Amino acid sequence: MVSYLSLLLLIFSVRSFAAPISKRGAQSFVLSGDAPFTVSTATLAAALTCPNGNPTSSSPPVLLVHGTGSTGEETWGSGYVPALLAKSYTACYVTLPGRAMGDMQVSAEYVAYAIHQISSLAGGAKTAIITHSQGGPVTQWALRFWPSTAGITKAFTALSPDFAGLNLFETPLSKVCVGKLCQATLWQQSAGSNLLAALHADSFGAIVPTTTIWSQFDGIVMPPQENAQLPGAAVMSVQALCPGRLTTHPQMTIDAAAFALALDALKHDGKASVSRTRSDILGTIGTCLRITAPNMNVDVAKEVADGINDVVDGFTLGSPRVSKEPAVQAYALNTS
């Protein structure tokens, strides 16, 4: 078992060397009432990876959506993918363009398409969705403006989401800005952004059964509890299950307590319960003594260096910096 001191050095999520799904024909999921897709169908289809093959009725689908500066493989490949497989779920992850540093509205197209794609691969079964950080509001945007996705979504669990917005220049993320030039997503994730105003307009709240999980020691999404609020969702901290647990923002994708709560949500129609998760006292003690969840293939010592490289890649290889927030798309305006 690795130490918390080592894990606190971890910057971003782990890498995976799992093989992607085989190439297949790209389906069109253009449906009445949905926002338009501006990205080609082939590009959207290629963004989904199912390392363990297609979901089935006996191993139902879970769509994983990563956050800012990372990729699907780095965030989920060695953590949630094998851990969920051990619990009889087949996880597939979407990789957002530009390491999720570009326009979140474009990223939402990838999520909306992936929801339909993974359901199709599973023979029409509804999918659960688990997200980290920016993946939370991006998925909420997809569910809202591509309403057809809600009907095929069984549950939505958001780890460390930033629904309320960040005080950008008070977080470490501000260091990637050069003067007044920041990546599009940083403008959009800032408190008071036009994108967040559009997301919160017209009865902002859970569209599907939703759980949000946050940590008192997040360090990036600040304030964490306020950002986790989504009307109609079950909202809880990892410290409610394991008091005093030192879980930071990047740790949420491998944290044993967060995984235990996310798993409870999967098993109970999208709404996790701290008391239900805690009902197995011995199991809870074991969870709170662990750093990573069972069956996660995480070598923390190795990932210290890899994590630093992930951050550098995200900020240097991701989408270019811009001087202002991208305009909100017409479909998201005047929706009331």
C-alpha positions as CSV (number, residue, x, y, z in Angstrom):
1,M,0.0,0.0,0.0
2,V,1.5,3.3,-1.0
3,S,1.6,6.4,1.3
4,Y,-0.5,9.5,1.1
5,L,2.7,11.5,0.9
6,S,3.6,9.8,-2.4
7,L,0.1,10.2,-3.7
8,L,0.0,13.9,-3.0
9,L,2.8,14.3,-5.5
10,L,0.6,12.8,-8.2
11,I,-0.6,15.5,-10.6
12,F,-2.8,13.9,-13.1
13,S,-4.2,10.5,-13.7
14,V,-2.5,7.3,-14.7
15,R,-1.6,6.0,-18.1
16,S,-2.8,2.8,-19.7
17,F,-1.4,0.7,-22.5
18,A,-4.7,-1.1,-23.3
19,A,-5.5,-1.6,-26.9
20,P,-8.4,0.5,-28.4
21,I,-11.5,-1.0,-29.8
22,S,-11.2,-2.3,-33.4
23,K,-12.2,0.1,-36.2
24,R,-15.9,0.1,-37.1
25,G,-18.3,2.1,-39.2
26,A,-19.3,5.4,-37.7
27,Q,-23.1,5.7,-37.1
28,S,-25.0,8.9,-37.3
29,F,-26.9,10.0,-34.2
30,V,-28.6,13.2,-35.5
31,L,-32.0,13.3,-33.8
32,S,-34.8,15.8,-33.7
33,G,-34.6,18.2,-30.9
34,D,-30.9,17.9,-30.3
35,A,-28.2,20.5,-30.9
36,P,-26.3,20.1,-34.2
37,F,-23.0,18.4,-34.4
38,T,-20.2,20.5,-36.0
39,V,-17.6,17.7,-35.7
40,S,-17.6,14.9,-38.3
41,T,-19.2,11.6,-37.4
42,A,-16.0,9.7,-38.1
43,T,-14.0,12.0,-35.8
44,L,-16.6,11.6,-33.0
45,A,-16.7,7.8,-33.4
46,A,-13.0,7.5,-33.2
47,A,-12.8,9.2,-29.9
48,L,-14.3,6.3,-27.9
49,T,-12.1,3.5,-26.6
50,C,-13.3,0.2,-25.1
51,P,-10.2,-1.5,-23.8
52,N,-12.1,-4.7,-22.7
53,G,-14.4,-4.9,-25.7
54,N,-18.0,-4.0,-26.1
55,P,-20.4,-3.9,-23.2
56,T,-23.0,-6.7,-22.8
57,S,-26.1,-7.4,-20.8
58,S,-24.0,-9.2,-18.2
59,S,-21.3,-6.5,-18.2
60,P,-23.2,-3.3,-18.7
61,P,-21.7,-0.1,-20.1
62,V,-20.1,2.8,-18.2
63,L,-18.9,5.8,-20.1
64,L,-15.9,7.6,-18.6
65,V,-15.3,11.3,-19.3
66,H,-12.0,12.9,-18.3
67,G,-11.2,16.5,-17.3
68,T,-8.9,19.4,-18.1
69,G,-5.4,18.8,-19.5
70,S,-5.6,15.0,-19.7
71,T,-6.9,12.2,-22.0
72,G,-9.2,9.3,-21.5
73,E,-6.4,6.8,-21.3
74,E,-4.3,8.8,-18.8
75,T,-7.3,9.4,-16.5
76,W,-9.1,6.1,-16.5
77,G,-7.0,3.4,-18.3
78,S,-5.2,1.9,-15.2
79,G,-7.8,2.9,-12.7
80,Y,-11.5,2.8,-13.3
81,V,-11.3,0.5,-16.4
82,P,-9.9,-2.5,-14.6
83,A,-11.6,-1.7,-11.3
84,L,-15.0,-1.6,-12.9
85,L,-14.3,-4.8,-15.0
86,A,-13.7,-6.6,-11.7
87,K,-17.2,-5.5,-10.6
88,S,-18.7,-6.8,-13.9
89,Y,-19.0,-3.5,-15.7
90,T,-17.5,-2.7,-19.1
91,A,-16.0,0.8,-19.2
92,C,-15.3,2.8,-22.3
93,Y,-13.7,6.2,-22.3
94,V,-14.0,9.2,-24.6
95,T,-11.0,11.3,-25.3
96,L,-11.9,15.0,-25.7
97,P,-10.1,17.1,-28.3
98,G,-7.0,19.2,-27.4
99,R,-6.7,17.4,-24.1
100,A,-10.0,19.1,-23.1
101,M,-8.4,22.5,-23.2
102,G,-10.6,23.9,-26.0
103,D,-14.2,25.0,-26.3
104,M,-16.3,22.9,-23.9
105,Q,-19.2,23.1,-26.3
106,V,-17.2,21.1,-28.8
107,S,-16.2,18.7,-26.1
108,A,-19.9,18.2,-25.3
109,E,-20.5,17.0,-28.9
110,Y,-18.0,14.2,-28.2
111,V,-19.8,13.2,-25.0
112,A,-23.3,13.4,-26.6
113,Y,-22.1,11.2,-29.5
114,A,-20.3,8.8,-27.1
115,I,-23.5,8.2,-25.0
116,H,-25.3,7.0,-28.1
117,Q,-22.3,5.1,-29.4
118,I,-21.7,3.1,-26.2
119,S,-25.4,2.4,-25.9
120,S,-25.4,1.1,-29.5
121,L,-22.4,-1.1,-28.8
122,A,-24.2,-2.5,-25.8
123,G,-27.2,-3.5,-27.9
124,G,-29.3,-0.5,-26.9
125,A,-28.7,-0.8,-23.1
126,K,-28.7,2.4,-21.1
127,T,-25.3,3.6,-20.0
128,A,-24.0,5.0,-16.8
129,I,-21.6,7.9,-17.0
130,I,-18.7,8.7,-14.6
131,T,-16.8,12.0,-15.0
132,H,-13.9,13.9,-13.5
133,S,-13.6,17.6,-13.1
134,Q,-14.5,19.5,-16.3
135,G,-16.1,16.3,-17.5
136,G,-19.0,17.0,-15.1
137,P,-20.3,20.3,-16.6
138,V,-19.4,19.1,-20.2
139,T,-21.6,16.0,-19.6
140,Q,-24.4,18.1,-18.0
141,W,-24.2,20.3,-21.2
142,A,-24.5,17.3,-23.4
143,L,-27.5,15.9,-21.5
144,R,-29.3,19.2,-21.6
145,F,-28.7,20.2,-25.2
146,W,-28.8,16.8,-26.8
147,P,-31.9,15.6,-24.9
148,S,-32.0,12.3,-26.7
149,T,-29.0,11.3,-24.6
150,A,-31.1,11.4,-21.3
151,G,-33.3,8.6,-22.4
152,I,-30.4,6.2,-22.8
153,T,-28.5,7.3,-19.7
154,K,-29.1,5.3,-16.6
155,A,-27.0,7.2,-14.1
156,F,-24.4,10.1,-13.9
157,T,-21.7,10.3,-11.3
158,A,-19.5,13.4,-11.2
159,L,-16.2,13.3,-9.3
160,S,-15.0,16.8,-8.3
161,P,-17.2,18.7,-10.8
162,D,-17.0,22.4,-11.2
163,F,-20.7,23.3,-11.8
164,A,-20.4,26.7,-10.2
165,G,-17.2,27.8,-11.7
166,L,-13.6,28.5,-10.5
167,N,-12.0,31.6,-9.3
168,L,-9.4,31.0,-12.0
169,F,-6.7,33.4,-10.9
170,E,-6.8,32.0,-7.4
171,T,-6.0,28.4,-8.5
172,P,-2.9,26.7,-9.9
173,L,-4.6,26.6,-13.3
174,S,-3.9,30.3,-13.7
175,K,-0.3,29.5,-14.2
176,V,-1.0,28.2,-17.7
177,C,-2.3,31.6,-18.8
178,V,0.1,34.1,-20.4
179,G,-1.0,37.5,-19.5
180,K,-4.6,37.7,-20.5
181,L,-4.3,34.7,-22.9
182,C,-5.8,31.5,-21.5
183,Q,-7.1,28.3,-23.1
184,A,-10.8,28.5,-24.0
185,T,-11.9,26.0,-21.3
186,L,-10.2,28.0,-18.6
187,W,-12.3,31.1,-19.5
188,Q,-15.4,28.9,-19.7
189,Q,-14.8,27.2,-16.3
190,S,-14.3,30.5,-14.6
191,A,-17.0,31.7,-12.2
192,G,-19.3,34.1,-14.0
193,S,-18.5,32.8,-17.5
194,N,-21.2,33.0,-20.3
195,L,-21.1,29.2,-20.7
196,L,-21.9,28.6,-17.1
197,A,-24.6,31.2,-17.2
198,A,-26.2,29.3,-20.1
199,L,-25.8,26.0,-18.3
200,H,-27.5,27.3,-15.2
201,A,-30.4,29.0,-17.1
202,D,-33.8,27.5,-17.4
203,S,-34.2,25.1,-14.4
204,F,-30.6,24.0,-13.8
205,G,-30.6,20.6,-12.1
206,A,-30.2,16.9,-12.5
207,I,-31.5,15.6,-15.8
208,V,-30.9,11.9,-15.0
209,P,-30.3,10.2,-11.7
210,T,-27.1,11.9,-10.5
211,T,-24.5,11.7,-7.7
212,T,-21.8,14.3,-7.2
213,I,-18.7,13.4,-5.0
214,W,-16.3,16.1,-3.8
215,S,-13.4,16.4,-1.4
216,Q,-12.6,19.0,1.3
217,F,-8.9,18.9,0.2
218,D,-9.6,19.2,-3.6
219,G,-7.2,22.1,-4.1
220,I,-8.2,22.9,-7.7
221,V,-12.0,23.1,-7.8
222,M,-12.5,25.7,-5.2
223,P,-14.8,26.0,-3.3
224,P,-15.4,22.2,-3.8
225,Q,-18.7,21.8,-2.0
226,E,-20.3,24.7,-3.8
227,N,-19.1,23.4,-7.1
228,A,-20.6,20.0,-6.4
229,Q,-24.1,21.3,-6.0
230,L,-26.6,20.2,-8.6
231,P,-30.3,20.4,-7.6
232,G,-31.9,17.0,-7.5
233,A,-28.5,15.2,-7.3
234,A,-27.2,13.2,-4.3
235,V,-24.2,15.3,-3.1
236,M,-21.5,13.9,-0.8
237,S,-17.9,14.2,0.1
238,V,-15.3,11.4,0.4
239,Q,-14.8,12.6,4.0
240,A,-18.4,11.8,4.8
241,L,-17.4,8.1,4.3
242,C,-13.8,8.4,5.5
243,P,-13.4,11.3,7.9
244,G,-10.2,13.3,7.5
245,R,-9.3,11.6,4.2
246,L,-6.6,13.6,2.4
247,T,-8.0,13.2,-1.2
248,T,-6.9,15.9,-3.6
249,H,-8.4,16.8,-7.0
250,P,-6.2,14.5,-9.2
251,Q,-6.5,11.6,-6.7
252,M,-10.3,11.4,-7.2
253,T,-9.9,9.2,-10.2
254,I,-8.1,6.5,-8.2
255,D,-9.3,7.1,-4.7
256,A,-10.8,4.1,-2.9
257,A,-13.5,6.0,-1.0
258,A,-14.6,7.9,-4.1
259,F,-14.8,4.6,-6.1
260,A,-16.8,3.0,-3.3
261,L,-19.4,5.8,-3.5
262,A,-19.4,5.7,-7.3
263,L,-19.9,2.0,-7.3
264,D,-22.8,2.4,-4.9
265,A,-24.4,4.8,-7.3
266,L,-24.0,2.3,-10.2
267,K,-25.7,-0.4,-8.1
268,H,-28.6,1.8,-7.0
269,D,-30.0,3.7,-10.0
270,G,-27.6,6.6,-10.0
271,K,-28.0,7.8,-6.4
272,A,-25.2,6.9,-4.0
273,S,-25.7,6.8,-0.2
274,V,-23.0,7.3,2.4
275,S,-25.0,5.3,5.0
276,R,-25.6,2.4,2.6
277,T,-22.0,2.4,1.6
278,R,-21.0,2.5,5.3
279,S,-23.4,-0.3,6.3
280,D,-20.6,-2.9,5.6
281,I,-18.4,-1.7,8.6
282,L,-15.5,-4.1,7.7
283,G,-15.7,-3.1,4.1
284,T,-15.7,0.6,5.0
285,I,-12.7,0.2,7.3
286,G,-10.8,-1.6,4.5
287,T,-11.8,1.2,2.0
288,C,-10.7,3.9,4.3
289,L,-7.3,2.2,4.9
290,R,-6.7,1.9,1.2
291,I,-5.4,4.6,-1.1
292,T,-6.5,3.2,-4.5
293,A,-9.5,1.1,-5.1
294,P,-9.1,-2.7,-5.5
295,N,-8.0,-3.9,-8.9
296,M,-6.6,-0.6,-10.0
297,N,-3.2,-1.1,-11.7
298,V,-1.6,2.0,-10.4
299,D,2.1,2.3,-9.7
300,V,2.2,5.6,-7.8
301,A,5.9,5.9,-7.7
302,K,6.2,5.6,-11.5
303,E,3.2,7.9,-12.1
304,V,4.8,10.8,-10.2
305,A,7.0,11.6,-13.2
306,D,4.3,10.6,-15.7
307,G,1.8,12.9,-14.0
308,I,4.1,15.9,-14.4
309,N,4.6,15.1,-18.0
310,D,0.8,14.8,-18.5
311,V,0.3,18.4,-17.1
312,V,3.1,19.8,-19.3
313,D,1.5,18.0,-22.4
314,G,-1.9,19.3,-21.5
315,F,-0.8,22.9,-21.3
316,T,1.7,22.9,-24.2
317,L,0.1,20.4,-26.6
318,G,-3.5,21.2,-25.9
319,S,-5.7,23.8,-27.6
320,P,-4.1,27.3,-28.1
321,R,-4.6,30.2,-25.7
322,V,-7.2,32.8,-26.6
323,S,-7.9,36.3,-25.4
324,K,-11.5,35.8,-24.4
325,E,-14.2,33.2,-23.9
326,P,-15.7,31.6,-27.0
327,A,-19.2,32.7,-27.8
328,V,-22.1,30.6,-26.5
329,Q,-23.7,28.7,-29.4
330,A,-27.1,29.9,-30.6
331,Y,-28.8,26.6,-29.6
332,A,-28.0,27.4,-25.9
333,L,-29.4,30.9,-25.9
334,N,-33.0,31.9,-25.2
335,T,-34.0,28.3,-24.3
336,S,-36.6,29.2,-21.7
